[in-house]
Amino acid sequence: MTDDKDVLRDVWFGRIPTCFTLYQDEITEREAEPYYLLLPRVSYLTLVTDKVKKHFQKAMRQEDVSEIWFEYEGTPLKW
């Protein structure tokens, strides 16, 4: 029984390694380094958008900073 609890705890509190990159058309004269985060398995992407925007702010045009979307292998992710 304790093994089941350990597995459930590990799944519930587990984290997913995530890499954020800028779309090539969004990059200005500065090259943007990827942004890596360990995100909780039970979370929402919208909770990290401010961190992601702040990281890429220097490499983007000011008018593009307000817009953000996420995609995985070319497929946009639902919010």
C-alpha positions in Angstrom: 0.0 0.0 0.0 2.8 2.5 0.7 4.2 1.8 -2.8 0.9 3.1 -4.2 1.0 6.2 -2.2 4.6 6.9 -3.2 3.7 6.5 -6.9 0.7 8.7 -6.6 2.8 11.4 -4.8 5.5 11.2 -7.4 2.9 11.6 -10.2 1.0 14.4 -8.5 4.1 16.4 -7.5 6.1 15.5 -10.7 7.6 18.2 -12.9 7.9 18.3 -16.7 11.1 19.8 -18.3 10.0 22.5 -20.7 11.9 24.5 -23.3 10.5 27.8 -24.7 11.9 29.3 -27.9 11.0 32.2 -30.1 9.6 31.8 -33.6 12.3 32.7 -36.1 10.2 35.6 -37.5 9.9 37.2 -34.1 13.7 37.5 -33.5 15.2 40.9 -34.2 18.9 41.7 -34.3 19.6 39.9 -31.0 19.6 36.1 -30.8 17.3 34.8 -28.1 18.5 32.0 -25.9 15.9 29.2 -25.2 14.2 29.4 -21.8 14.1 26.2 -19.7 11.7 25.6 -16.9 10.6 22.7 -14.8 6.8 23.0 -14.7 4.5 21.1 -12.4 2.5 18.4 -14.1 -0.7 19.9 -12.6 -0.5 23.5 -13.8 -1.4 25.9 -16.6 0.8 27.5 -19.1 -0.7 30.9 -18.5 0.9 30.9 -15.1 4.4 31.2 -16.7 3.6 33.6 -19.5 5.0 36.5 -17.6 8.3 34.7 -17.0 8.5 33.7 -20.6 7.7 37.2 -21.9 10.3 38.8 -19.5 13.0 36.4 -20.8 12.4 37.1 -24.5 11.5 40.8 -24.2 15.0 42.0 -25.2 15.0 40.0 -28.4 11.5 40.9 -29.6 10.0 44.0 -31.2 8.0 46.0 -28.7 4.7 45.5 -30.6 5.1 41.7 -30.5 5.7 41.4 -26.8 2.0 41.6 -25.9 1.0 38.7 -28.1 2.0 35.1 -27.1 1.0 31.6 -28.2 2.4 28.2 -27.5 2.8 25.4 -29.9 4.3 21.9 -29.9 5.9 20.5 -33.1 4.0 23.0 -35.2 0.6 22.5 -33.6 -0.8 25.4 -31.6 -1.8 24.5 -28.0 -5.2 25.3 -26.6 -5.3 27.8 -23.8 
